[in-house]
Amino acid sequence: MLNKPATATYPLFLLSALLFALFMISSTIGPYGYFCDELCFIACSKRLAFDYIDLPPLSILLLSAVQNLVGHTLFAVRFLPALSISSTVFVTGLLARRLGAGRGGMLLSGLAVMAMPVS
């Protein structure tokens, strides 16, 4: 009964939640402030338009929505990227389960995505 689909995803969910928490803590409680690209995103989110050449319009719209809900903070700017990478870890584990992996394979695939240098 331990291989029920709901109980098999608990460790994977905990792994992705841990990654989200680590990403948010390390990116907001550090000696560094805003990155120059983040300042560009913030400036564009104050003037919404769909004709920005270097930025996808949906990302600017989502950033504007998050800033209206949370406020203009470093947390608001980095919330969506943290949510994106943690959900990528979770979906990768679910894909591994769909391909026949057990709990260990799901966690290994999630850890592999966590360890990639792009994130």
N, C-alpha and C positions, 0 to 999 in steps of 0.2 A: 503494500500500500504506500510505500514511500515514493514511488515513481509516479504519483498522480501529477498531472500537469500543474496544478496550483502550487503544490509543495516543492516541485522541482525548480521553480523560478524564484523562490525566496532568496537563496544565496546570490543569484544573479542580480536581483533587485537590490540587495544590500551592497553588492559591489558597485553598482552604478550610482547608488545614493552616496556611498563613500567617495566616489570620484567627484560627484557634484559638490559635496561638502569641501573636499580638499581643494578643488579648483576655486571655489568661491572664497575660502579662507586665505589661500595663498595669493589670490589676485587682489583682494581688497585690504588685507592687513599687512602690507609690505611697505618697504621704503619708497616704492615707485608709485607714481601717479598715473595719469592718463598717457596713453601711447598716442603718437601723432595721428595715426589712422583713426583712432577712436574719437579724436577731436573733430576730424572730418565727418565722421558719421553723426556726431552730435550736432554739428552745424547744419548738415543736410536734413536732419530730422526736425529741425526748427522751421525749415522751409520745404515742405513736402512737394515733390515733383516726380514725374515718371520719366524724365529725360536726362537723368544723371548718367554720364557715359561710363564712369568707373565703378558705380555701385548698383547692385540689384535693387529695384524699387521696393520689393517686399521686405527686405531687411531693414530699410529705412522706415517703412511704415510700422513694422513690428517694434523697432526701437522707440519710435515716437509713442506707441501705445504703452510700452513698458515704462517709459519716462513719465507719462501722464498718470500712470497708476502708482508707481513707486516714488518718483521724484527724480531730480537730476543729480544722481549720485554715481559713483564708480560701480556700485552694486547693480544699478539699473543697466549700465552699459555692458557689463560682463555676465548678466544673468542668462541671456539667451544662448551665448556660446557655451556656457557651462551646461545648460539644459540639453543643448544639441549633442555634445560629446558624451554626456552620460546616457542619453537615450540611444546613441549609436552603440555604446557598449551593451546595453540591454537588448536591443534588436539583433545584434550580432550573436549573442547567446541564444536568443530564440530561434534564429536561423540555424545555428548549430544543432539545436534540439530537433528542429524540423528535418534536418539531414541525418538524424539518427544518433546523435551524441547524448550521453548521459549527463549527470550533474558535473562531473569532472571536465568533460569536453566543453560544456557550456561555460564553465568558469575559465577554462584555458583560453577559449576564444575571446571572452570578455577581457581577460588579462592581456591578451595579445593586442587588442585594440587600444587598451589603456597604455601599453608600452610603446606604441608607435610614436615616433618623434614629431609628427605633424600636430598632434593635440597639445 
